[in-house]
């Protein structure tokens, strides 16, 4: 990861005073998932599946469930290994 990046002024947005830095950091990842839901346009009766139970998968599942699909499921394959399930 780069320590510094160069951005053009038209690529930057100032956070409102009411927004905390952690909330501001979530604006890009959440907007990407919102765009995904907008492109998928789940309808009543649709079933959707998000793979990966990290922040991205959890956010995607929540947005898909709220968008109107009948079933929004989440799987996390990383908890399984040759020695069996790994419970944290």
N, C-alpha and C positions, 0 to 999 in steps of 0.2 A: 504494500500500500504506500502511496505517496504521502510524504509529510506535508507537502504544499501542492496546491493546484492553482491554475490561472483560469479565471472566469471572466467573460465579458459582462458588462453592467446589465445587459438585457437578459442575462441568464440568472440574475440574482433577485431575490425577494426579501424585503425586510419583514421580520416577524413583528406582529403587533405587540404592544407592551403586555397585553393579557396572555400571550403565549409563552410558555416556558421553553427553554432550549431543548429538553427531551421531547416535548410535544412537537416542536419544530423539526426535529430530526426524523420524526415519524411521517412527516407530510409527503415525502417522495415515495417511500415504500407503500404507504396506504393508497396514494394516488395511482400507483401502478396496478395494484389489486382492484381498485375501483374501475379502472379502464378495462381490465380483464373481464369483470362482471358486465360492464357495459357492452363489450363486444360479444360475450357469450349469450346475453339476454335470456337467462333461464326462465322457463314458464312453469305454471302449475303442472305438476305431473313429472317434471324433469328430475332426474337424480344426478347429482354431481359428486365428484370425489376429488379431494385435495391430498396429494402425497407429501408427507413430511409434516411433523407436528411442531416445527419450530415457529418462530414469530410469523414468518411469511405464510405457512400453511394454516396456522390458527386464524390469522387475519382473513385469508382467502375463504376459509370455511364459513366464518361468521358473515362476511359480505355476501357469499353465495346463498346462505340460508335466508338472509334478510331480503334477497332479491326476488324470491318467489318460488324457488324450486321446492318440491315436496321433501326431498332428502338431500342433505349436504353432509357427506361423511368425510372422515379424516383417517388416514392410515400413517403409521410411523414404522417403516421397515427396519430402521436402524437399531431398534431394541432387541432384535433377534440376531443370534450368532450360532455358531456350531455347537456351543455349549448350552444353548437354550436361551429363553428370554432373560434380558438384563433389566432388573427393576431398580430404579434409582431411589 
